[in-house]
Amino acid sequence: MKVTENSALELLRHLIATPSPSRQEEATADIWQQWLTDNGAGDVRRLHNNVYVLVPVFDPAKPILMLNSHHDTVKPSPAYTRDPYSPDIEDDRLYGLGSNDAGASGVALACAFLALKDRKDLPVNLLLAITAAEEVMGEHGMRAFLPHLAAEGLTPDMVIVGEPTGMQPAVAERGLLVLDAVTEGKAGHAARNEGINAIYRAMEDIDALRSFTTPKVSEILGPIKVSVTMINAGTQHNVVPAQCTYVVDVRTTDAYTNPETVRLLQQAVKWSRLTPRSTRVQASVIDAAHPLVQAAVSLGKKTFVSPTTSDMALMHGIPSLKIGPGESARSHSADEFVLISELHDALDFYPRLITALNNYM
């Protein structure tokens, strides 16, 4: 079934008008579930606020291509000058929270699914997944959804992730580690040169982190980036501090897993205890020879490395290509908008990208 551009636009406006902050997306999940059912998507299923549907012509001999975008949003910026939930159209602009990130991508991917779901000549099985809690990488979003799919025997073999990329294919994004560091010393009177200064010990370790290198370096993402971003120590001017704490921001690559990176950093310091808050936000890189990349390039697209993270970070080991309408710079900003022409281009491009896989699989 082919959905008209007007129908797609009205769905997007309905989603914008319905608040869906992360972990509170029940209403937009209801909209998605009903809309897909009404438009003949097939057996529409739901896990928490994740809505998904598999093609009716499923062939177990073919790999699964998941078409994924998210329907949760951040909270509105205080700098908004207009109602964030009013889907106003002015010239080519559709305003509203979630219009750009990532409502237009989700709508366009859903329309591509409906247009292609009965095609037996495709080299893949399509699985549409409109998921929740992406903005916070929450426990009921992709973190719950992928294990649920695996339990159903539906682990994706590849993914198109709908995010605003100017409709250019992002083939990689860095992972993220946040480390809490604690350096111990011994308190003493500053005038009598007593104690062991925890700040000085921390400075030694921070200097080691500044010069941190690894034997392996990612071909596409380059070296791991380590930055100390917060520091705290001392109680008063004449007391040698017994403890210094600091925070380390680490942008990881595919050269090492996040747990491996943590171990390397822990080995690099002498005095500090480094504890990761989480290791789940992994780097993502898809090979240039992968059919998704080849198909996108064949259609005139130029690959790039994304500076932002997405649910690709939770799809470790699954080749994923991030591409969608809109611009990343508009995401999380006041008076967010997407161009209607960008939605139009995505409605046209996604089916062409998927059908182009026939040339590479």
Disulfide bonds with the S-S distance in Angstrom:
none
